[in-house]
Amino acid sequence: MVPSQEEPAAALGTSEAQPPGPAQVGEAPLPDPGPSEGPEAAAEKVEVEPREPPEGGWGWLVMLAAMWCNGSVFGIQNACGVLFVSMLKTFGSKDDDKMVFKTAWVGSLSMGMIFFCCPIASVFTDIFGCRKTAVMGAAVGFVGLMSSSFVSSIEPLYLTYGIIFACGCSFAYQPSLVILGHYFKKRLGLVNGIVTAGSSVFTILLPLLLRVLIDGVGLFYTLRILCIFMFILFLAGFTYRPLASSAKDKESESSRFSLFSRRKFSAPKKFFNFAIFKVTAYAVWAVGIPLALFGYFVPYVHLISTSAAN
């Protein structure tokens, strides 16, 4: 009889030949490579910690870009009284009360659309980021302001200046507020003050510049010169560089190109949180600010129409 090969192995002890079976006590089991242990599952396990604001560096350039945005947008809007007089001389007469109101409504519509579009601009900022939203808004504002210089009557200005230009300004303005919190935390109050001062400086200087330009080259060429401000604003939007960590980028890349992912889709992101209106302090503040703005913006637009009519 031929001896079995298992007997010598058994004689040598359990250290050399052991039958396949469960792992010994105290020995860590080997990980089971299942289908879920892929790059997608690994990306899910990565926890991205929020990056601390740099408190300077590139942030100072971002601050100057945001300052230019506030200055150019609200400098042009707050100087609408000078543009109103020129529009009235170009398209009608100050003795026509109906024409005075129609002309004043151009600036009023433009100012209103800037803040009316802010909630929509905020959603776009959350989806596409500050840089893309600001650049797109400045481009739309440039198109609206340029097209306003080719109209032949007051009615098309409602669309070109009052809606297109104003909506573009809104989409360029909203990211300039958000991006400051990405680059500054301790100095955020100081930076916000400097950025807000930009609108004050431009509001003081632009009426003087517009008066010289209108007297020299007329209304239409003045609007084309103002397009330079929007073009600079377009370039300034590219400075809104996002501060995203590499781990987060890798996670988004893996989820973007995984066509046959087994992960469950998460619920859609909630952009409008109406539950905050249940807080009494916030509700009072949210209602009080619009009421206060009635007395803030109306004189810019309609006080000049009253003086022109008289």
Protein Blocks (a to p, Z undefined) as FASTA:
>chain_A
ZZdfklmmmmnojklmccdddddehiacdddddfklcfklmmmmpccdddddehiajlmm
mmmmmmmmmmmmmmmmmmmmmmmmmmmmmmmcfklmklmmmmmmmmmmmmmmmmmmmmmm
mmmmmmnojklmmmmmmmmmmmmmmmmmmccbfklmmmmmmmmmmmmmmmmmmmmmmmmm
mmpmklmmmmmmmmmmmmmmmmmmmmmmmmmmmmmnojklmmmmmmmmmmmmmmmmmmmc
ccddfklmmmmmmmmmmmkbcbdcdddddfbdfklmmpmklmmmmmmmmmmmmmmmmmmm
mmmmmmmmZZ
